[in-house]
Amino acid sequence: MLADEYLRDELNKFAKYVIQQSRTNLTKGKKRASNELYRSLGYEVNESAKTTSIAFEMVDYGKFQDRGVSGKNKKYNTPYSYTTKMPPPQAFDKWVVRKGIAPRGKGGKFASREGLKFAIAKAIYKNGIRPSMFFTKPFEAAFKRLPDELIEAYSIGIEKQIQVNIDKK
């Protein structure tokens, strides 16, 4: 049905806009140590006999970067929080290397990163992760525009379908 094609086109436009704006938000400032989250952003429009839906994809930690995580001392408006366990220090190993953070001991010699990773994990446990809303803001902005576009898409699709049916007779 032609209305389905217009719906699919509008959903694709919606998703492309959200992904493009989310990636732009990630490139602002120094919010990324690697391009993993940037590259993982994607979407899929799924169609079945009765529905058409859209699903956005990103690496698992992307939702925590977007919505933030409340720590013991700082509370953010987020569904995620550290309550009893702090993040594992080994999760920050690659991040510390990418950022070029090299701890030094007495005499200026390089020291082990283990203490540094533990300190970062403990600081995040206490203070949390501030929400960046890199994905949420573009999604909400595009969603506000979406109903009018969908109504238009459906009306054009139905109009063309009716025209096709009339031409057949």
Secondary structure as UniProt FT lines:
FT   HELIX           2..27
FT   TURN            29..30
FT   HELIX           36..40
FT   STRAND          42..47
FT   STRAND          52..57
FT   HELIX           61..67
FT   STRAND          69..70
FT   HELIX           89..92
FT   HELIX           93..99
FT   HELIX           106..108
FT   HELIX           114..127
FT   TURN            134..135
FT   HELIX           136..168
//
